[in-house]
Amino acid sequence: MSDCIFCKIGRKEIPARIVHEDPEIFAFEDIHPQAPMHLLVCPRRHVASLADAQADDAALLGHIILVGSKLAADRGYGSGHRTVFNTGEEAGQTVLHLHLHVLGGRAMRWPPG
């Protein structure tokens, strides 16, 4: 999708603090962090939300989750971090490009919303 802000970040048309890149995904620091560590992990291919993912996206989704966990561990939050996919506007998804939030560095409360 040519006008998607996360697609533009992945193509480096918009600057971001990229913390991971590989052929399938990229991760960057959230510009409005909700915790001392707040990263977003995105597929390079545009998928609007988790609701739009297909069965053949299973490996990609697993890769996103595992990279998110490794990034948290690399920053010292391996034993205490939160990973969240918001799916749809009602759930708080503000950018319609699938992304995993990885948060750490503060106490997380439950319920989250």
Backbone torsions as a table, in degrees:
resi	resn	phi	psi	omega
1	MET	NA	120.8	-169.8
2	SER	-71.2	-27.7	-176.7
3	ASP	-101.5	6.7	179.9
4	CYS	-73.5	126.2	-177.4
5	ILE	-61.6	-38.0	-180.0
6	PHE	-72.9	-33.7	173.5
7	CYS	-62.3	-41.5	179.0
8	LYS	-64.6	-38.7	176.5
9	ILE	-63.8	-44.2	178.9
10	GLY	-61.2	-32.8	177.7
11	ARG	-87.4	-0.1	-180.0
12	LYS	63.9	32.0	173.4
13	GLU	-86.2	-20.0	176.3
14	ILE	-124.9	132.4	-179.4
15	PRO	-69.1	146.6	175.6
16	ALA	-157.5	160.2	176.7
17	ARG	-87.3	86.2	-178.6
18	ILE	-71.2	131.0	180.0
19	VAL	-115.7	-9.5	176.9
20	HIS	-159.2	141.4	174.0
21	GLU	-146.1	139.3	168.2
22	ASP	-150.1	-180.0	-175.9
23	PRO	-61.3	-25.4	-175.1
24	GLU	-99.8	-32.0	-172.3
25	ILE	-141.3	168.4	171.8
26	PHE	-145.4	156.6	178.9
27	ALA	-136.2	146.4	-179.2
28	PHE	-149.9	162.9	178.9
29	GLU	-76.2	134.6	177.8
30	ASP	-66.5	137.0	-179.6
31	ILE	-78.5	-12.2	175.2
32	HIS	-126.2	68.4	-172.5
33	PRO	-63.4	140.1	177.3
34	GLN	-103.2	5.4	178.5
35	ALA	-159.5	164.0	178.0
36	PRO	-53.8	-35.9	171.0
37	MET	-114.5	120.9	175.4
38	HIS	-142.9	101.2	-179.0
39	LEU	-109.7	154.3	172.8
40	LEU	-120.0	129.5	179.7
41	VAL	-114.8	123.1	-171.2
42	CYS	-128.7	147.3	168.9
43	PRO	-75.9	149.3	176.3
44	ARG	-69.0	-37.5	178.2
45	ARG	-75.3	135.5	-178.5
46	HIS	-70.9	118.7	169.9
47	VAL	-128.7	123.9	-171.9
48	ALA	-64.2	-43.1	-178.8
49	SER	-160.1	174.3	177.4
50	LEU	-60.5	-31.0	178.3
51	ALA	-65.1	-21.7	179.9
52	ASP	-93.7	-6.7	178.8
53	ALA	-69.2	148.8	-179.5
54	GLN	-112.3	169.7	-179.9
55	ALA	-56.7	-36.7	-179.3
56	ASP	-76.0	1.4	173.1
57	ASP	-92.3	3.0	-175.5
58	ALA	-57.7	-44.3	-179.8
59	ALA	-65.3	-40.4	178.2
60	LEU	-62.4	-45.3	179.8
61	LEU	-63.5	-41.6	176.3
62	GLY	-61.8	-41.1	178.6
63	HIS	-62.1	-43.7	178.0
64	ILE	-58.3	-47.2	-178.1
65	ILE	-65.5	-45.5	-178.7
66	LEU	-66.1	-40.0	177.1
67	VAL	-66.0	-41.2	177.3
68	GLY	-58.1	-44.4	179.0
69	SER	-64.5	-41.3	178.6
70	LYS	-65.5	-40.7	177.7
71	LEU	-61.5	-40.9	176.8
72	ALA	-62.9	-45.1	179.8
73	ALA	-63.0	-41.8	179.4
74	ASP	-61.4	-24.9	180.0
75	ARG	-97.4	6.7	177.0
76	GLY	91.1	11.0	-178.3
77	TYR	-113.4	25.3	-176.9
78	GLY	-60.1	-32.2	-178.0
79	SER	-99.0	3.6	-179.7
80	GLY	-159.9	86.9	176.2
81	HIS	-149.2	163.6	179.0
82	ARG	-117.8	138.4	174.2
83	THR	-120.4	134.0	-173.9
84	VAL	-141.9	131.2	164.8
85	PHE	-105.3	116.7	169.7
86	ASN	-87.5	131.3	-175.6
87	THR	-119.9	103.9	179.5
88	GLY	90.0	159.5	-176.2
89	GLU	-61.5	-37.1	-179.8
90	GLU	-62.5	-27.2	179.1
91	ALA	-91.6	1.8	177.9
92	GLY	99.0	9.6	177.9
93	GLN	-76.1	114.3	-176.9
94	THR	-100.1	-21.6	174.3
95	VAL	-115.0	120.5	-176.4
96	LEU	-83.8	64.9	171.9
97	HIS	-145.4	121.7	-178.2
98	LEU	-47.3	130.8	176.5
99	HIS	-155.9	144.9	177.7
100	LEU	-100.8	124.8	171.5
101	HIS	-83.6	133.6	175.0
102	VAL	-123.5	113.2	-174.8
103	LEU	-121.4	142.8	176.9
104	GLY	-162.9	165.7	176.0
105	GLY	100.9	5.0	173.7
106	ARG	-151.0	162.7	177.8
107	ALA	-67.0	134.2	177.4
108	MET	-100.6	136.2	-178.9
109	ARG	-99.3	160.0	175.6
110	TRP	-133.2	134.9	0.7
111	PRO	-73.5	153.2	-173.2
112	PRO	-73.7	-26.0	-174.1
113	GLY	-101.5	NA	NA
